[in-house]
Amino acid sequence: MLLGILCVIAAALVLGDFIYRYLETTQILKRGKLQHPEKARPDAVITGREPKVAGAKRTRHYIYVVTFSDGTVYQDVCGVRDPRLGRHGMRFDEARAEEIVQKAAEAHRAAAEGSRQP
């Protein structure tokens, strides 16, 4: 009986670890929102824009990361499935990247205005 309970607990821990690793690898929880919004300053500028590949094997996709001079970061998905590249082929989408930069600037501006409010 005790051995069965321990096996169930171990299985739950392993499942939880797999779910956590999947979420960290694909960065699902960080997409489409400004990270560290409490650091946002109104005079900050964009210092970096770069695409990164996230995921593993069949879940690979492009993430576009926008970095600001005050340490805040905005990232979102910036890839399009392309059947010409194979079953799981992805290509980088330039138009979506420009939309992400605009959304990042808007999110940063809103966070900077929110941090000034007492």
Rosetta blueprint (number, residue, H / E / L):
1 M L
2 L H
3 L H
4 G H
5 I H
6 L H
7 C H
8 V H
9 I H
10 A H
11 A H
12 A H
13 L H
14 V H
15 L H
16 G H
17 D H
18 F H
19 I H
20 Y H
21 R H
22 Y H
23 L H
24 E H
25 T H
26 T H
27 Q L
28 I H
29 L H
30 K H
31 R L
32 G L
33 K E
34 L E
35 Q E
36 H L
37 P H
38 E H
39 K H
40 A L
41 R L
42 P L
43 D L
44 A L
45 V L
46 I E
47 T E
48 G E
49 R E
50 E E
51 P E
52 K E
53 V E
54 A E
55 G L
56 A L
57 K H
58 R H
59 T H
60 R L
61 H E
62 Y E
63 I E
64 Y E
65 V E
66 V E
67 T E
68 F E
69 S L
70 D L
71 G L
72 T L
73 V E
74 Y E
75 Q E
76 D E
77 V E
78 C L
79 G E
80 V E
81 R E
82 D L
83 P H
84 R H
85 L H
86 G L
87 R L
88 H L
89 G L
90 M E
91 R E
92 F E
93 D L
94 E H
95 A H
96 R H
97 A H
98 E H
99 E H
100 I H
101 V H
102 Q H
103 K H
104 A H
105 A H
106 E H
107 A H
108 H H
109 R H
110 A H
111 A H
112 A H
113 E H
114 G H
115 S H
116 R H
117 Q L
118 P L
